[in-house]
Amino acid sequence: MATSGVYTWTPTLANLIDEACERAGINPATLTHQHLVSARNSLNYVFRELETEQVDQFYRIDQESTSVSSSTYQVSLASGSVEVIQMWYRTSGSTTDIPITRISREDYQNIATKASTGNPTMAWVDHSSLNAPQIVLWPVPDATITLYYDRLRFIDDATTLSHTADAHRFMYDVIAYALAARLCEKYSAERFALNQTRYRETLAKAKAAIIPRGDIMIYGAQNRRRRA
């Protein structure tokens, strides 16, 4: 029997809402505009909750770059950034990556010569502005550089229902059950426990399945000789 040979199925946000409604015992054909707005809002709450579960964060790491002019030492991260994984830079016209060592806020505060200029060697990530972290470089660049950084980002917001979910495919079932549970809290309380249980079960399975594959190290245990 022939199979499709296709691996591109990704549900839209509208598909996920329909599926969640059915699991909550709500006929999607009866949904009003207010229901859809409510479901979309709940879906964003689901995404925020899943961000704290740290289940697919390996797939939410990407690389960003920005030009930093001389005398500029505070650099705003790209929109949606949660945290910086690593940093490096290139000088103008160069293809050589120069690493930047991350330090703590306390380490930075202990630097007596914060206005020193030169090639940046260290930086700390300032999270004091809510949802708007910045990289603070030291020394202050004395020439234009291109700053690169790998960052962990948030899950894209649910805005337009025709968009697809910003999630690993193993997470689709998790999202549907999580959304169904939230809809049950609003419209179908008797189905809440079932959907909440299924949400936790599918989340546990997804966590076990979404593991980056890298080099595997196998260590053998030494045999111990027992005394007679």
N, C-alpha and C positions, 0 to 999 in steps of 0.2 A: 504494500500500500504506500503510495507516495505521500510525503509530507510537504509542507509549504516551503521549507528551507529559508524562512524569513524570521528575523529576530528583532524586529523594529517596533513591536507594539508598545505604545506608551499611552496610557489613558489621559485624556484632557481633564482639567479640573471639573468640568461639567460631568464627565463620565464618573469621576470619583464621587461627586455629590449624589448622582443618581444611584450608584451602587450602595453608598452609605445610607441613603434614604430607604432603599429596599431592605437592607439589613436591620433598619430601625422600624420596619413595618409601615413605612410611609410610601404610598404610591407616587412615583415621580410625576405622573400625569396631573396630580392635584396640586403641585407646587405653585405658589404664587411668587411674585417678584420679591415680596418680603421674606419668604422662605429661602429664596436663593441668596439674598443679601445676608441673612442670618447664617446660612450654611457656609458661605464664603468667609465670613468673619470667624466662624468656628474653625474653619480649615487653617486660617492663619494662626490661631491659638494652638492647633495641633502641630504646625510646623515649629512654633516656638518651643513647644514641649519636647519635640523630637531632637531639637538642637542640643538640649541639655542631656539627652540620653547618650550622646557621643557614639552613635552607632555607625554612621556613614561619613564621619568627618574626613576620612582619608580621601573621599571623593569630592570633598569641598575644599581642597587645597589647590590653589592655582598661583601663577606667577604674575606679578605686576611690576611695572617699571615707571619711573617718572624722572624728568629732568630737574635737577636741583642747581640753581644758580649760585654763584659765589656769595658768601655772607649769609646764606640761608641755612639755618640749622634745624628748623622745625618743618617736618614734612607730613601733611595729612595723608592718611591711608586711603586707598580706593574705597568707594562706597560699599557698605556691606561687610567690611572687614571685622573679624572678631579678634584675631591674634596674629602676630608675626612669628613665622617658624624660623626663618633665617634671612640674613641680609648680606648684600655685597654691592659693589659699584664698579663702574668703568669710567676712566677719564676720557675726555673728548678725543675721538679718533682712535681709541684703543679698543682691543678685543680681549684684554686681560681682565679677568674677574679678580677683584681685591676684596677679601672677606671683611666683614665688620663684626666685631665681637659685641654681643648683647650684654649689657650690664643692668643692674637694678637701679631703681630711683635713688636709693640710699647711696650707691656708688657714685651716681652722677652728682648728687648734692655734695659729696665729699671732694669733688674736683674743684680746686681753688681757682683755676684759670679757665673758667667756662668760655671766655671770649677768645681763647687762643685759636689761631687759624692754621690750616694745613690740610693734609689728606685725612679724612675721617678714619678713625680706627675703632671707635666704640659708639654705641648708641643704646638708648633705653626707650621703651615704648610707653608713652604717656596715655593712660586710660582715664584721666581725670575729667575729660569732657564726655558726657554720656553719648555712647554710640558714635563717637568721632575720635578714635585713637590717633595719635601722632607719633612719628619717629623723631627722636631728638638726637642729633648727631654731635659728636665731639671727636676731634676739634671741628670748628666751624669751617666748612669748605672754603678754600681760597681760590677756587676755579670751578667752572661748571662741571658737574658730574652727572652720570645717569645712574640712579639708584634702583636696584632690583631687590625684590623681596618675595619670598613665598609666604602666603598668608592663608589662614583658615577663614572662610567666609560664612555668612549666614545662608540659610535656605531662602531662595527667592520668594517674595511675597505672592500670595494668591490675589491676583487683580482681575485679569480678563479670563473668563471661564473657558475660552477656546485654547488657552495656553496649556502646556503639559506640566505635570508635576516635576519640580526640581528635586528629584530623588532617585536613588538606585532602584532598579526594577524589583529587588527583593523587598522594597519598602511599600509597594503599592497596596498589598493586602493589609499591612500595618496601618497605613493612612486611612484606608476605608473603614477598618474597625474602630480606629480612634475617633474618626469623625462620626461614625454611627453612634458611638457611646455618648458623644457630646450632644448629638441631636436627640437621643433618647432622654437626656436630662431635661430637654425642653419640651418634647412632644410625645414621648413614649416611654415613660418611666419603667414600665414592666419589662422592657427589653434591655434596660441599662446593664444589669449585672452580666447577662450573657455576652453582650458586645464588649464590655470592659474586660471580661475574662479572656475572650478571644483576642483582644488587642494585646494584652500582656503576653499571651502565648505566642502570637505571631511575631511580636517584638523580640522575644527571647530567641526564636528561631532565626530571625534576620541578623541579630547580633552574632550568632554562631556562624552564620554563612558568609557575612560580609567581612572577610579577613584578607588583607593584602597578601598576595603570594610572593615571597622572596626566597632568598637562599635558606635552605634547611640545614641546620647543624645537628648531627646525630652523635651523641656521646655514649660510649660503652662503659658499663660499670665493671670494675675489676672484681675478679672472683676472689673471695676470701677463703683462706684455708682454715678449716675448723680443727681445733685441738682434739686429739684422741682422748 
